[in-house]
Amino acid sequence: MRLNIEINRKLLSKLATFFVIFIISTSFIGCKESVKLSEDVKKIKLDVQIDRFDKEFAAARPEDLPVLKKKYPYLFPKQYSDSVWVAKMQDTIQVELLDEVEKAFSDFSEEEQSLELLFKHIKYYFPQFDAPKVVTVTSDVDYSNRVILTDTLLLIGLDNYLGPDHRFYVDIQKYIRADLDKRYLTVDVASAFAKKVVPAPNDRSFLAQMIYYGKELYLKDRLLPLVTEAQRINYSEEQLAWAIANEEPIWRNFIEREYLYSTDNKLGPRFLDLAPFSKFGLELDNESPGRIGRFIGWQIVRAFMDRNELSLQQMLNLPAEEIFKKSNYKPKK
């Protein structure tokens, strides 16, 4: 069976028109609820503390090291002597890295506002949540750990958000570089929070894994209402349009190949993990975005929440099978 995945300019134009009509029509339906939520979120009091360690370290001299170590003990492992940090202060590559971060984030006010709004939405849905202290750092472009979140601390490696075309990223694969942009900074923080509150899949099936990621993305729908759908899933607008246009044949392919209840561990790398494209084993693979299984899981969870009156927390704790059966998910042809 060939997966019928074809997209053209006329289709994209029709989709764009449909999206405009859809957004206008649904905006009236959800207007009162959105306004109420917005007002309730605005009323939430939060004290967001942001410390720019990267700036402080860039301006520090060797004699300032004791002050920094006292203020940020968790950033100075005891197994490293002071000479290591002094050498880092004077290293030309580190100095250049800090200079580039300063150019990109000399003013952090926009990111601060975005983080505060995210924290308020988290507090609205999870009242027990306390905003962590935010500390910005550099991480030698450790893009796999660009955000680290604990109960009380949020570390953000700003050198991972300099833009996909930055010269520091020239040796990084293009599909990875695409995520190294400041527009994904708050999205990455929301993803880190989602991993703390979305329970791990209760079985190894492909369906359970898809719905796990679908829960994460639906949670970001709620926590990041002002962020585009493409940003929430780390897609370009073109990649999102492709996924929407081809949702039905993708789903049909998964059904016909009997993937849903398969525990084949090769399905994750093919359809769920970060990758340059999804791997159907067809000529048109290169047109597809990676992580297409996450997109499908997202649509299943959305369909479920549209048809069932549950709180966000109740949904997050439901088994994947129950969500799937009660979603009546069926993409439009």
C-alpha positions, 0 to 999 in steps of 0.5 A, a space after each residue: 500500500 502506498 501512503 497517499 501523501 500529496 500536498 500542493 499550493 492549491 491545497 495549502 491555499 484552501 487550508 489557509 482559508 479554512 483555518 481563517 474561517 474555523 478560527 473566526 467561527 470557533 473564537 465566538 464559541 469559546 470567547 466567554 470561556 477564554 475571557 474568564 480564564 484570562 481574567 482568572 489567570 491575570 489575578 494570580 499573584 506570582 513572584 518570578 525571580 530571574 538571575 542572569 548568571 551568564 551575565 554575572 559570570 561574563 563580567 566577573 574577574 578571578 577575585 569575584 569567584 568566591 561571591 559567585 560560588 556563594 550565590 550559585 553553589 549548585 553551579 560549582 561542583 565541589 570536585 572542580 578546583 577554582 582554577 577550572 573556573 578561572 580558566 573558563 573565565 579567560 578562555 577565548 571560546 567561552 568569552 565569545 560564547 558569552 558575548 553571543 548570548 549577550 547580543 541575543 539576550 541583552 534584554 530578557 524582558 520579553 522572555 520574562 513576560 512569557 515565563 511569567 504567563 506560563 507560570 500563571 497558567 500552570 498555577 491556574 491548573 495546578 494550584 500546588 505549583 510554586 514558581 521556581 527561581 529562574 537562572 540563565 546560564 551557558 552550557 557549551 551548547 548542550 542542546 539535549 539539556 537546554 532546560 533543566 527544571 526541578 521543584 525550586 529551580 529552572 536552569 536555561 542554557 541560553 546558548 542553545 537559543 541563538 537561532 538555527 543559522 548561528 555559526 556555533 551550530 554549523 556542525 549540528 544537523 539541520 533538523 536539530 538546529 531548527 529547534 535552537 531558536 528563542 521562540 522555543 524557549 518558553 515552549 521547552 520550559 512547558 515541555 519540561 513541566 509536562 514531563 513532571 505531571 504526565 504519567 509515563 505510558 502504562 504499556 509499551 504499545 505504539 498507541 500508548 506512546 502516541 497518546 502520552 505525547 498527545 497528553 503533553 501537547 494538549 497540556 501545552 494547548 492549555 498552558 501556552 494559549 498565545 503560542 502557535 500550534 506549530 511552536 507547541 510541537 516544534 514544527 514550522 508552519 509548513 510542517 504543521 500544514 503538511 501534517 494536517 493535510 495528510 492526517 487521514 492517510 497517515 492514520 490509515 497507514 497506521 491502522 493498515 500496518 497494524 501499528 497501534 498495539 504493536 510493541 515494536 521498539 523501532 516505531 518510536 525512532 520512526 514516528 515519535 523521536 526527534 528526526 529529520 522526517 518520519 519513516 513510512 518507507 516510501 518515496 515521500 518520506 522526505 516531505 514529512 516532518 519527524 515526530 508525526 506520531 506525536 501529532 496523531 496522539 495530540 489529535 486523539 487527545 483533543 478529540 477525547 477532550 471535545 467529547 468528554 467533560 473531564 478536568 485536565 488532571 483527570 485526563 492526564 491520569 486516564 489510561 491511553 486505551 480509555 482515551 482512545 476508545 472514548 475519543 471516537 477519533 476519525 480524521 476527516 478525509 
